[in-house]
Every structure is written in structure tokens, then in C-alpha cells.
Amino acid sequence: MSDDSPVALITGGGSGIGAAVARQLLDAGHRVAVTGRGEPRLRAFAEELGNPDGLLTFVGNAAEYGDISAAVDGTLKEFGRLDTVVANAGFATHDTVAAGDPAGWTEMVLTNVLGPALLIRASIDALKETRGRIVLIGSVAGFIHGPGNIYGATKWAVTGLAENARREVTEFGVTLVAPGRVETPFWDGYGSLPPGHLLTADQIADSVVWAVRQPEGVDINTVVVRPIGQPV
């Protein structure tokens, strides 16, 4: 890697889709910074990759502007530029508006909706300098209504945010990647994996990296990725 190598910052990058994107970008010659709430998970991720020089980790909450700003500033200080941000941090409470526990909703809404907006705000000046790309990880649930699905409502918000951001920063790229069912820690709170074929985190990362590596002048806006056999 050189000082001219592109740089990406990924929230929630210590596991699942975020970690898969980080690995693939590192393999493609990018320098990568990842954020996460848990220092042990980030440390384990870096150690798994052999603590490469091109990887930075930042402990922080994606829904706290101070944490996200510090990660952006730290990335710029270390690597000198920022070409891509990936708003990946998010989770689901796996309940409904009629029968769920409201105690978990605030954190979910803040992480899933406010988090991507904060990342855009914190990184926008640096991305303008490189004519970079914003990638938001949405969901099929952000297009298909589920009965009482509050998580889906947060991803509808992310779907709207992607288009709103694109219309504001048309001089560079904004991409929404909306996965269907993926085998990741997302399902830990659900109790079991859903039935049927599931995508892997690496398969979603393929789509993210494909969008990031488009040639200059090409803007990929919305990518919906389902496993074969997922009906909705």
C-alpha cells in the first residue's frame, strides 16, 4: 500500500457484513478503518487479519456524533484522505409495534437511522475532496412492508436517506445496498436462523466492493441482493 491507496471507513466493521467488506477492501489494496462498540471484538478482528498496517480500529457508538467524528478525524490523521464510508452498523429488536418491548426501540432507531446520517455529516467534507462514495447498508425490509416491523421502518428511513443524500451530493457517489436474508450475527437476538437459503456476508461484501470500485463518472445508486428462493 502507498499513501495514494484509497481509504474506507466502515461502521460496525468488526463482524458480519462490515468485517467482510473490510477484508475484501484490504485485499483490493485499500486502507481501511473500522468502528465498533466492543474493543475486544475489534482487537480480535485485527489479530485475525495479522494486524496489517493498512487497518485502523476505533471504539465508538455509531449513534454518537462525537465518536463518529473522532473516527473520521483519526482516519484522516493516519491515512491523509477518505474515499469511501460504509454505514453498516445496525441491529434489529425482532419484535413488532403491537406486541414488542419499547425498551429496545430507541437504540435501534438511533443506530439504524441517526447513525448513517451522522456518518455522512462527519465525512462529507473529506469525501468532497476525493469525490468519494457513501455506501449505506439498507435491507429488503426497507422496500417490503412486514407486519408491525419496526426494524423495517428504520430501513425504509435508510432507503430514503440514500436518495436524499444522493440528490444533495451529486458530484460524487451514493449507493444503497439492500440485502435479503444473510447469515450474520444479526440473527443472534432472533434465537435461530430463518428458514431457507441464506446469503453470506462475503456475498454482500462483493456487491459493496463492486459499487466502490466503479470507474470514475459511474454512480451505482441502489443494489438489492436476495438469496435465491427468498419470496419477498
C-alpha positions as semicolon CSV with decimal commas, in nm:
position;residue;x (nm);y (nm);z (nm)
1;M;0,000;0,000;0,000
2;S;0,107;0,356;-0,064
3;D;-0,001;0,699;0,052
4;D;-0,216;0,714;-0,262
5;S;-0,409;0,397;-0,178
6;P;-0,781;0,465;-0,132
7;V;-0,920;0,475;0,221
8;A;-1,251;0,342;0,353
9;L;-1,420;0,386;0,691
10;I;-1,676;0,122;0,793
11;T;-1,906;0,145;1,095
12;G;-1,985;-0,183;1,268
13;G;-1,683;-0,327;1,094
14;G;-1,572;-0,588;1,345
15;S;-1,811;-0,864;1,241
16;G;-2,066;-0,970;0,983
17;I;-2,105;-0,769;0,663
18;G;-1,882;-0,487;0,786
19;A;-1,592;-0,721;0,855
20;A;-1,638;-0,894;0,520
21;V;-1,627;-0,558;0,340
22;A;-1,314;-0,461;0,533
23;R;-1,137;-0,785;0,437
24;Q;-1,223;-0,753;0,071
25;L;-1,118;-0,388;0,051
26;L;-0,789;-0,465;0,222
27;D;-0,731;-0,745;-0,028
28;A;-0,806;-0,497;-0,308
29;G;-0,533;-0,262;-0,184
30;H;-0,742;-0,017;0,015
31;R;-0,654;0,114;0,357
32;V;-0,942;0,056;0,597
33;A;-1,069;0,194;0,928
34;V;-1,345;0,014;1,116
35;T;-1,553;0,118;1,414
36;G;-1,740;-0,085;1,671
37;R;-1,865;-0,066;2,027
38;G;-1,660;-0,355;2,161
39;E;-1,283;-0,321;2,189
40;P;-1,228;-0,698;2,234
41;R;-1,415;-0,776;1,910
42;L;-1,219;-0,513;1,717
43;R;-0,891;-0,638;1,862
44;A;-0,977;-0,997;1,771
45;F;-1,069;-0,891;1,418
46;A;-0,738;-0,709;1,370
47;E;-0,545;-1,004;1,512
48;E;-0,730;-1,243;1,283
49;L;-0,604;-1,040;0,988
50;G;-0,250;-1,024;1,126
51;N;-0,271;-0,660;1,241
52;P;-0,198;-0,520;0,894
53;D;-0,053;-0,171;0,861
54;G;-0,347;-0,070;0,645
55;L;-0,610;-0,134;0,915
56;L;-0,724;0,106;1,188
57;T;-0,983;0,032;1,458
58;F;-1,186;0,283;1,657
59;V;-1,407;0,201;1,954
60;G;-1,724;0,406;1,937
61;N;-2,100;0,424;1,908
62;A;-2,232;0,484;1,555
63;A;-2,517;0,690;1,700
64;E;-2,286;0,933;1,883
65;Y;-2,159;1,218;1,667
66;G;-1,850;1,270;1,882
67;D;-1,746;0,907;1,834
68;I;-1,802;0,915;1,459
69;S;-1,625;1,249;1,418
70;A;-1,329;1,113;1,613
71;A;-1,311;0,810;1,384
72;V;-1,318;1,029;1,074
73;D;-1,056;1,264;1,217
74;G;-0,838;0,973;1,326
75;T;-0,859;0,814;0,983
76;L;-0,764;1,140;0,812
77;K;-0,476;1,196;1,052
78;E;-0,334;0,848;0,995
79;F;-0,407;0,796;0,626
80;G;-0,441;1,153;0,495
81;R;-0,757;1,101;0,293
82;L;-1,100;0,938;0,291
83;D;-1,254;0,791;-0,025
84;T;-1,541;0,573;0,099
85;V;-1,763;0,547;0,404
86;V;-1,984;0,244;0,468
87;A;-2,270;0,292;0,715
88;N;-2,308;-0,069;0,821
89;A;-2,372;-0,055;1,198
90;G;-2,725;-0,164;1,284
91;F;-2,937;-0,422;1,457
92;A;-3,294;-0,543;1,499
93;T;-3,507;-0,600;1,807
94;H;-3,704;-0,864;1,615
95;D;-4,040;-0,754;1,754
96;T;-4,346;-0,562;1,640
97;V;-4,514;-0,233;1,713
98;A;-4,820;-0,412;1,854
99;A;-4,651;-0,671;2,075
100;G;-4,287;-0,567;2,119
101;D;-4,085;-0,424;2,404
102;P;-4,037;-0,048;2,355
103;A;-3,725;-0,055;2,573
104;G;-3,511;-0,157;2,277
105;W;-3,660;0,064;2,011
106;T;-3,479;0,388;2,089
107;E;-3,133;0,236;2,050
108;M;-3,235;0,059;1,729
109;V;-3,376;0,375;1,571
110;L;-3,073;0,581;1,674
111;T;-2,824;0,325;1,545
112;N;-3,004;0,235;1,223
113;V;-3,131;0,580;1,119
114;L;-2,936;0,850;1,300
115;G;-2,606;0,660;1,268
116;P;-2,585;0,674;0,887
117;A;-2,684;1,041;0,886
118;L;-2,411;1,122;1,138
119;L;-2,152;0,936;0,932
120;I;-2,248;1,134;0,623
121;R;-2,229;1,461;0,815
122;A;-1,891;1,379;0,971
123;S;-1,728;1,264;0,647
124;I;-1,883;1,487;0,381
125;D;-1,604;1,744;0,362
126;A;-1,334;1,478;0,327
127;L;-1,535;1,291;0,063
128;K;-1,581;1,608;-0,141
129;E;-1,203;1,638;-0,167
130;T;-1,168;1,285;-0,311
131;R;-1,502;1,275;-0,496
132;G;-1,563;0,963;-0,293
133;R;-1,855;0,732;-0,225
134;I;-2,111;0,691;0,052
135;V;-2,245;0,336;0,094
136;L;-2,548;0,275;0,316
137;I;-2,639;-0,080;0,415
138;G;-3,015;-0,099;0,398
139;S;-3,237;-0,404;0,374
140;V;-3,503;-0,568;0,162
141;A;-3,718;-0,483;0,465
142;G;-3,672;-0,121;0,357
143;F;-3,877;-0,192;0,045
144;I;-4,124;-0,464;0,154
145;H;-4,367;-0,399;0,438
146;G;-4,364;-0,655;0,720
147;P;-4,648;-0,672;0,974
148;G;-4,560;-0,432;1,256
149;N;-4,191;-0,447;1,164
150;I;-4,016;-0,155;1,334
151;Y;-3,675;-0,267;1,207
152;G;-3,820;-0,249;0,857
153;A;-3,938;0,104;0,927
154;T;-3,581;0,204;1,017
155;K;-3,457;0,059;0,689
156;W;-3,727;0,244;0,497
157;A;-3,574;0,554;0,652
158;V;-3,227;0,449;0,533
159;T;-3,368;0,392;0,182
160;G;-3,498;0,750;0,185
161;L;-3,177;0,886;0,332
162;A;-2,975;0,731;0,049
163;E;-3,177;0,913;-0,217
164;N;-3,187;1,238;-0,017
165;A;-2,808;1,225;0,021
166;R;-2,760;1,144;-0,347
167;R;-2,959;1,448;-0,450
168;E;-2,751;1,671;-0,223
169;V;-2,407;1,543;-0,324
170;T;-2,448;1,462;-0,691
171;E;-2,082;1,537;-0,761
172;F;-1,987;1,200;-0,611
173;G;-2,143;0,864;-0,538
174;V;-2,411;0,737;-0,302
175;T;-2,503;0,369;-0,304
176;L;-2,770;0,183;-0,109
177;V;-2,700;-0,191;-0,076
178;A;-3,014;-0,369;0,047
179;P;-2,956;-0,733;0,144
180;G;-3,215;-1,001;0,185
181;R;-3,156;-1,275;0,440
182;V;-2,789;-1,304;0,532
183;E;-2,621;-1,542;0,773
184;T;-2,466;-1,294;1,018
185;P;-2,479;-1,210;1,394
186;F;-2,791;-1,005;1,303
187;W;-2,996;-1,314;1,389
188;D;-2,843;-1,368;1,735
189;G;-3,132;-1,186;1,903
190;Y;-3,387;-1,380;1,699
191;G;-3,297;-1,714;1,854
192;S;-3,231;-1,902;1,531
193;L;-3,154;-1,852;1,166
194;P;-3,454;-1,807;0,936
195;P;-3,551;-2,100;0,713
196;G;-3,432;-2,136;0,357
197;H;-3,118;-2,041;0,174
198;L;-2,919;-1,751;0,321
199;L;-2,658;-1,528;0,165
200;T;-2,315;-1,498;0,323
201;A;-2,161;-1,176;0,447
202;D;-1,895;-1,215;0,178
203;Q;-2,161;-1,223;-0,093
204;I;-2,299;-0,890;0,028
205;A;-1,946;-0,754;0,055
206;D;-1,897;-0,846;-0,312
207;S;-2,175;-0,602;-0,403
208;V;-2,037;-0,326;-0,179
209;V;-1,686;-0,356;-0,320
210;W;-1,823;-0,372;-0,676
211;A;-2,004;-0,042;-0,619
212;V;-1,700;0,118;-0,456
213;R;-1,472;0,019;-0,743
214;Q;-1,684;0,157;-1,025
215;P;-1,489;0,371;-1,272
216;E;-1,488;0,748;-1,239
217;G;-1,810;0,900;-1,362
218;V;-2,027;0,597;-1,281
219;D;-2,273;0,611;-0,992
220;I;-2,445;0,293;-0,874
221;N;-2,741;0,401;-0,661
222;T;-2,946;0,100;-0,545
223;V;-2,844;-0,265;-0,524
224;V;-3,096;-0,518;-0,387
225;V;-2,944;-0,861;-0,318
226;R;-3,163;-1,158;-0,222
227;P;-3,076;-1,524;-0,186
228;I;-3,236;-1,747;-0,446
229;G;-3,572;-1,860;-0,314
230;Q;-3,647;-1,562;-0,087
231;P;-4,004;-1,476;-0,186
232;V;-4,026;-1,119;-0,053
